[in-house]
Amino acid sequence: MRAFVLVKTEDPEGVKRFLDELPEVREAHLVYGGYDVVAVVEVPDIKRLGSIVLEELREHFPIKETLTLITLD
């Protein structure tokens, strides 16, 4: 399963560094616009995706908002 995860945070650089260390994250980018970081994530199931987005990121960083887009292919 592949997803694009968009993140609003007070610490974009820290979030990007953290995401770069996760084996499931294929790419992470700092971006301009409504969000601060965009990551491409490949996980075996929705449970692991939720763990990354809802638990791991939020326990390490001040996350304002996330938007997760799961691909159909």
Helices and strands as residue ranges (DSSP letters): E 2-9, H 12-21, E 25-30, E 37-42, H 46-50, I 51-56, H 57-60, E 63-70
